[in-house]
């Protein structure tokens, strides 16, 4: 799935930058041989499995464990995994970052950066941000809804990941929302990135470090969220299911290839 040239580049980067062990727990679901009402088959589980195995093969410091959600419900619940494909990254601080869907396209470099940050156990934030994060004592759940072709999603996903690695109270999900149309419908997503804070407020568009931090504390303190006076960019998103489109859904893999829907 990752071109050989890119694999070598990643292998070289891991050799230099992967300073400690990092764990990837991958949650998948096997196809069912019988019809189960209410169950949707996982269209991209196999693609993500191959991608995670390729990444893990590039460094002995990456440990990959694959879980079947139907057989390991308690494990999935413990990791906060409620849909598949699901990926959990854990490093030195054991503060998990969850990905749902294929971490592909524009989001793939950020996935690798988050993997390296988790292994190091340290991140680079503005000094004022680091100081303010130390004051956060209440749990905050961030869901950054992305698409693999959006140029702005990686900014918010990376910033949120750094904050989650800096403070145990911040729980982060990075979701490729095109693979989960029910989430797009639930939150009325019209653009990506959209950041959901505590399942209460939906913030569309790119946010810089200061604005994301401000809104985290506003939600904790029960204050109205702050939107930028001049909205930062976002990419248009159409919440249409595969059936509504009348054609197979597509996604961009980490290598930039198009993978047809199944």
C-alpha positions, 0 to 999 in steps of 0.5 A: 500500500505504501510505495517502496520508495516511501517505505524506505524514507519512513524506515530511515526516518524511524531509525533516526526519530523513533527514540522509544517503543510505540504501540499500535492497537488495531481494531477490525471486524471480520466479514459476517457470513450471515445477515445481521440486522443493524450491522454494517460491514467494514469496507476499509478494515482490510486496507487499514490492516495492510497499512498498519502492518506495513508501518510496523514492519519498518521499525522493530520499535513499533509493536502492532496488535490486531483485535477483532471487536466482535471477540474483544468487546471489553478490550475495545471498550477499554480503549474507547473504540466504538467503530471500525476500522479503529487505530489506537497509538500509545507511547511513553506516556500511555496517552492514547490517540485514536484514529477511525477510518483510513489515515490517508491522503493529507492526513497520513504525514500527520499520523506519522508525526503523531506516532513519533510524538507518542514514542518520544512522549514530548511535543512542541507547543507554544509556552503559553499553551503548555502553561495553560494546559497544566490548569486543565483538570476536567476531561475533554473529548475532542473529535476532529472530523477529517477527509483525506483530500482536505488540506486544512484537516491535518492542522487541527488534528496535529494540534489536538494530538499534541494537546492530548499527549500533553494532558491526560484529560484530553481524549482525542479521536481523529475520524475520517468522516467520509467513512462514517456518514452517520456521524456527518449527519448527526453533527450536520457536517458541511465542511472539514475539518470540524471539531466536536468538543464534548459532543456538544459544540461543533466547530467547523474550519481550521483553528490555530493553537490559541483558538482551540485551547480557548474553546476547550476551556470555554466548554469546561467552564460552561461558556459559549464557544468562540469563533474566529472573526475571520473564519479560517479555511475549510473544505466543503463536505457533502454528507452523502452515503454510497447508496445516495451517490449511486456509485462506489465510495472512494478513499485516498490511501497513504500512497495517494492511490484511489481505493474503490469501495467494496 
